[in-house]
Amino acid sequence: MSKISESTTPPARGLHFGYQQWVRDVQLGIQNLMLHGLRSLLTMLGMIFGVAAVVAMLSIGAGARQKVMALIEQMGVRNLIVEAKETTEWQAHQKMRKISPGLTLEDYRVILDDVDGIQSSTPRKRVTPSKTIPKSQQDVPAVFGVQPQYQQIAGLHLLNGRFFDHHDEDHAASVCVLGVAARFNLFGAADPIGQYVKVNEQWFRVIGIVSPQLSAQTDVAGVPTEDPNNVIYVPFQSAILRLEDSYSEVRDEIDGIYLNLGENIDMTAAAQVVSAVLSSSHHGASDFSVIVPAELLAEQQRTERLFNAVMVAIASISLFVGGIGIMNIMLASILERTREIGLRRAVGAQQSDIIRQFVVEATTISFTGGTLGIIFGFILSRLIAWLAGWSTIVTASSIALAFLVSISVGLVFGIYPAMKAARLDPVDAIRYE
């Protein structure tokens, strides 16, 4: 028993002694920083601004990416969307019509015959009303003529009422469903269910309200910039038979096609078939675009990784400058504390003890600067969101990355001054004035 205790005691004592040494070095490091508070704060500024830049930039990127990816997912990753490239200029329209008939119901039927794995589909007829009753308080809502399956394809959820069904579609019923913005534009806070909306010269009875959807501030891969909440949905046949567009003479027969494909269907191959079909019937005219949300999602993820790398590289310049500041202040500290180093060496301190002391001090500077930088970056992120109206998200990964880099900078730029201090000759150090 005595032999076992003798063999196990020294390692335990050594571990405890090592722990005490690290704690003492941290305390000494904090004391030295507090002794020169202003100088320490100025040294930390590079770290603070560098870490804050990393956190703020990544928060802007994360907010933008989340919104774009949510928009893409809202389109439906198993959907294909065909958008007509229309123009309201008569001369441009006539020039295009000499080549292509535009997007038509015949195109829609041919696509259904030639593309495999279509689970549901609908054409779309967009109408721009010249007037509405009740009068819209802001922008006049667009009217989408779609078939009932559009609800499932677009992932629409209803706040109240119902979506029109196949009976309404077959009979071209005068019913409509309002987007949430269209509801407030036309009826304010009143309940519109059962009320009537007059679009141009046709009355429609409101039967449902769609829940809010995300809207893009700029075009997303060919999808027009349009608030999906400021829309009036009507049966496709009702739009064709009952509504006359203000720009009907320069509009295609239909302006959009939505296709929902099965899980085992190659989206890229299906998109190529759709493009080939339309290119043939449109005689090579580029008056349409085929949008594949699944490909957009993959491309957005690749862009996300590149954006992160670029943002971190740019912000790391500030951290590098901060690291140079740490090295500079540690070298100056060596000159000020040369006698202290000599005394420590004279009473038995090893080179490793001196190295540890100065590395701990450098790391303490970067740790404190990193912590303050994270706080400042979070505040900066919120300020940008408030002033610019952008969506910003401070993620745990951005905080961890910024903090890890700041600590690494402290270690890297603290090693050289620490080794220089450890190499001082004790006798010369004590005599140093």
N, C-alpha and C positions, 0 to 999 in steps of 0.2 A: 504493500500500500504506500509505504514511504517513497519507494522509487517512482511510483506512478505520479504521486503528487509533485515530486521534484522535477519530473520531466514535463509536466503540464503547466506548472506555475509560470516559468519564464515567458512562454508565448503569450499567455493571458496578460501578464504584466506589460509585455512589449506592445500588445495591441492597445492597452489602456494608455500607456505612455504616448504612443503615436497619436491617439485621439486627442489627448491633452495638448500635444504640441500643435496640432492643426487648429484647435480651438484658440490657443494662445496666439498663434500667428494671425488668425482672423481678427482677434481683439486688437492686436497691435496695428494691423492694417487699417482698421476702422479709426483707431486713435490718431494715426498719422494723417488720414484723410480729413478728419475733423480739425486737426491742428492747422491745416492749410485749407480751410473750407472753400474759399473763393477760387483758389487755384484748382482744387479738385473738381469744383462745379464746371469751371471753364474747360477742363480736360474732358469732362463727361459730355459736353455739348455735342461733340461729333458723334458719340454713341447714341445720345438721345435723339438727335435729328435723323441719324441713319436708321435706327430701329423704328422710329415714328414713320419714316418714309416707307419702309418695308410694309408695316402694318396697314397704313392708309392706302398705298397703291394696290396691295393685294385685296383690300376690302372693296375698293372700287371695281377691280376686275371680277371679284367673286359676285358682287351684286349684279353687274352687267351680265355675267355668264348665267347666273341663276335665272334672270328674267328671260334671256334669249332661249335658254334650254327649256324653260317652262312653256314659252310660246311654241317651240318646235314640238314638244310633247303634246301640247294642246291641239296641234294640227293632226296628231295621230301618227305614231311611228309605223303603223301598218297601212297607212293611207298613201295614195298617189293623188296629187292635185294638178289639174290642168287649168291654167289661167290664160285667157285671151289677152293679147296685147292690143287693146283698142285705142282709137284716137277720135277726138271730137272735131278734128279739122277736116273739112270736106275734101280738099284737094288731096291730102295724104290718104284719106279713106278711099277715094276713087282710084288713086294710083295702086293701092294695095289690092283693091277688088279686081283689077285687071289680071292679078296673079292668083289670088286666093279667095275662096268664098267666105273665109272666116270660119270661126268655130260654129258647128251646126249640130242639130240633133242626129243627123246621119253619121257624123263623126262619132258621136256617143254610141250609137247602135253598132257601128263597126268595131269599136274598141271592146264592147261587151262580147262580141263574137270572137275576137282574135286574142284577147288576153285571158289566160287561164287563172283560175283561183280567185276570181272576184266574188266576194261574199255579199257585198251590198254596194250600191252605187246610186248617184243622182246627178242630173245636170243642174245647173244653176242659171237663173236669169236675174240679173241685177237691174233694177229700175231706179232712176233718179227722179223723185217726185218734184213737180213744179210748185205744189202747194199741199198742205195737209190741214185738216180740221179734226181736232183742235190745232191751232197754230203752234208750231214748234218754238220753244223758248230760246233754243240755241240753234245748232246746225240741224238742217232737215234730215231726218233719218233716211238711210238707204233702204230699199225694199229688196229682199232676197226671195225669189221664187224657187223653192226647192221641194223635193219629194219627202214624204214622211221619214224615210230612212236616214235623212240628213241628221236627225237628232242623235242617232247612234254613231254615225260616222264622225261627227264633229264633237261628240261627247258632251252634248248640251244637257244641263240639269235645270229643272224648272223650280222656281220659287213658289209659284202658284198656278193653278189651272192645269191645262194639258197641252200637248202638242197636237197639231192636226194629224189625222190618220188617213188611211187609204180611201175611205169613203169620201172624206173631204176632197182628196186629190182627184178621185174619179169624177166627182160632180162639180169640180172647180168652185168649191164653196167659198163664200165671201167671209172667210175667217182669217185671223192673223194671230201671231205670237210676238210679243214685244221684248226686245232686249232691255236691260235694266235702265240704260241711259235714255233710250227712246221712251220708255214708260214715264220717266220724270220730265223729259222735255215736253211731252204731250199732255200728261195728266197731273204732274206735280206729285203731291203726296196722296192723292185720291186713289182709291182702288179701281183699276181700269177693267177688271174682269166683267164681261157682259156689256161694257160700253162699246161705242163705235168710233172708228177712225176713218176719215175720208182721205183717200190717197188719190190725188188728181180729181177724177170725177166718180170714183167708185168707193162705196162704203164697205168697211170690213169690221166684223164683230171680234173683239179681243177675247181670246179663250185661254191665254197663258202668258206667263212672265218668265223669261230665261234668267238664270242666276248670272252674276257678274263673270266676265271673262277677261283674260289678260289682253292688253292691246300694245302694239308695237309703235314706237315713235318714228322709226324709219322702216323702209322696205326690208323684208326678210326674204332673201333669195327669190325675188320675183313676186312675192305676195304683196298686193297693194297695201299702202298705209291707210288703214280704215279702222275706225273704232268698232269692234265687233259687238259692243254693247249698244251702239246707236243704230240698231237694225230692226226692221219690221219683217218678220218671216211670214210668207203666205204660201199656199199650195202652188206648185209649179204651173199646173194648168190654169190656175186663177191669174197668175202673172202673165201668162201667154195670151189668154182670152180676154181678160178684163182690164189690164193696165196697158197704157200706151206710154212709152218712154219719151221724155223730152228730146232725147237724142236718138230716137229710133232709126232715123235714116242713116246714121253712121255707126250703128251698133251691130255686133254679130248676133246671129239668131239666139245663141246662148253664149255666156261669157265665162263659164266655169264647169268643170267636171270633177266629181269626187269619187274615188274608187277605194274601197276597203278590201284588202287582200288577205288570204289565209296565212297562217303562221309558217307553213312550209314553202311559201312562194318567195323566190329571189326578187327582192324589190328592185334592184338595179336592172336585172334582165327584163322585168315587167315594164319598167320605165323606158327602156330602149325600144320595146315593142310598141308602146304608145307613141313615142316620138316618131318611129318609122311609119306608123299608120297615118299620123297627122301630117308628116312631111310629104307623104305621097298624095294625099287629098288636097293639101295646100300648095302643092307644086314647089316645095322648097322654101316657101315664104316663112320668115321667122316672125310670125304673128301670134305665137303661143309660147308658153313655157311649161315644162313638166317639172313639178316640184316633188322631191322625195324626202320627206321629213326624216326618215331613218338615216339617209346619207348626210343630211344637214346636222343631225345629232352627232354622228361620228366625226364630221369635220369640226364641229364646235368643240368637241373634246380634244382634238389635236391642237386646235387653236388655243385652248385653255392651257395646255402644257407649255406651249411656246410663249404665251403671254406671261405665265408665271416665271419662266426662266429669264425673260427679258426684264421684267419688273424687278426681280430679285437682283439681277446683275447691275441695273441702274442704281438701285438703293444701296447696294453693297459698296459703291464708291464712297458714300458718306461714312459707312462703317470703316472702310479702309483708312480714310482720313482721320477718323476717330482713333483708330489703332495707332497711327503715327503719333497722334497727340499723347496717347498713353505711353508709348516708348520714350518720347521726348521728356515727359514729366518724370518718368522713372529714372532716366539717365541723370536728370537734374537732381533728383532725390539722392542718387548715389554720391554725388559731389558734396551735398549738404550733410550726409550721414556717414562720411568716410571714417571719421573717428569712432562712431558707434559700431560700424562694421569691424574695425580693427579690434576694439575692446571685446566684442562678442567672439571673434576668432581667438583672441588671447586667452579667454577663460574657457575655451574648449569647444566652441561651436564649430561644426563641420561645414564644408562647402555646401552640402545638401541642405543644411539648415538655412543658410543665407539665401540660396536659390528659392527654397520654399517660401521664405518670408516675402521676397520681392514678387514672386509669381502670385502669391495670395493677395498682395496689395493690388497688383494689376488686375487680377480677376475680380476683386471687390469693386474697383472702379467700373469695370465693364458690366458687372452684375447690377450695380446701382443704376448706371446709365441705361442699361437695357430695361430695367423695371420702369424707370421714369419715361423711357421712350415708348414702351407699350401703352402706358397710361395716356401720354400725349398723342400717340397714334390713334387710340380709340376716340379721344376727344376730336381730333382732326377729322376722322372718318365721319363722325356724327355732324360736324360742322359742314363738311362738304355735302353731305346728304341734305342738310337743311338749306344751304345757300344755293346749291345747284339743282336741287330736286332729283338727284340721282339716287339709285338704290345702292347702298353700301352694306356689306356684311363682313364683320370681323370674325374670322374663323379661328378655331383652336389651332389649326395647322399653321396659319400665318403667325400667330403669337409664338408658337413653339419654334418655328423656323427663325424668326427674328431674334428670339432669346438665345437659341443655340448658337447662331452666328455671332452675337455680341459676346457671349462667353468665350467662344473660340478665338475671337479677335484679341480679347484680353490675355488669353493664354499665349497665343503666338507672339504678340508684340511685347509681352512681359518676360519672355524667356531670355532674350539677348541681354537686357539690362541686368536681370538676375544673375546670369552667368558671369557678366563683367564684374558685378559686385562680389561674387564668390571668389574670383581669381585675384582680388586685391591682396597684396602682401600685408600680413597683420602688423609688422613692425612699421612699414611705411605708412600704413593707414592710421596708426596711433599718432605718428608724428605729423600727420597732415594738418595744416592750418587753413 
